[in-house]
Amino acid sequence: MKNPLDNVIGGAFELRSHIVDAGGDVNNPMANHTALVNGLKAYVGVGGNGFETKYADNVLTNEKVLKNGGKLNDNQ
């Protein structure tokens, strides 16, 4: 997608679909932690190299930082 807004919306829709497919609530996909993690893993695909777990862990770590009022940097 050439339009950054469309790209973000499309990626968010795809991620939400993966979370719901993993057992998340369609009205509150973030409520089920296990479905969230499994949806994040499915979103990046499964290559067997552990990247999908690292990606999910990174997203969840960033979520905690932001929830606690922190700021993200390029290393997160």
N, C-alpha and C positions, 0 to 999 in steps of 0.2 A: 504494500500500500504506500502510495506516495504522500498522502496527507497524514501528518503525524496524529491529528485528532482521531481520524478513522482507524489508524493503527492501534492506538491506545484503547479505543472502544471495542475494536475487534478482539484484541488480546484479552481484555477484561471479560468479554462475553465468553470467549473460549475457556478461560480459566474457571469462570463460574460454572460452566457446563461440566467441566471435569470434576469440580468439587461436588456438584449435585449428583453426578454419576457415581461418585465414590460414597454416596450415602448422606450428603449434606442436604439440609432443608432448603428447598427452592426459594423460600421467603427470607431465609437468614443463613446463607451458605457458610458464614464464618463461625456459626454457633457450635458446630461439631468439629472438634480439633482433629480427630482421626481422619475424617473426610477431607478436611482442609489439607492435611499433610499428604494424603494419598492423591488428592486432586492436583496439588502442586507437583508431585512426582510424575503424574500422568501428563501434565501440561508440558513438561520439558522432554517427555519421552523416556523410554527405558533403554539404556544402552549397556547396562551391566557394569559400567565403569564407576558407579557411585556418584556421578555428577548430579543425578536427579535428587538424591538425598541431600547433597551439599546445597543445591539450589533451594530446596524446601527449608532447610535449616537456616539459610541466609535470609530468606524472606521472613521467617518467624522471628529471627533475632532482630531484624530491622523493625518489625511490628512492635516488639517490646520496647525498643529504644524510643520510637515515636510515641507510644502510649505513655511513657514516663517523661515526656516533654523534651527528650533529647533530640539531637540533630544528627543526620547521617553524613558521613564523609565518603570519599571515593574508595576507601578501603573496606567498606561494609557491604 
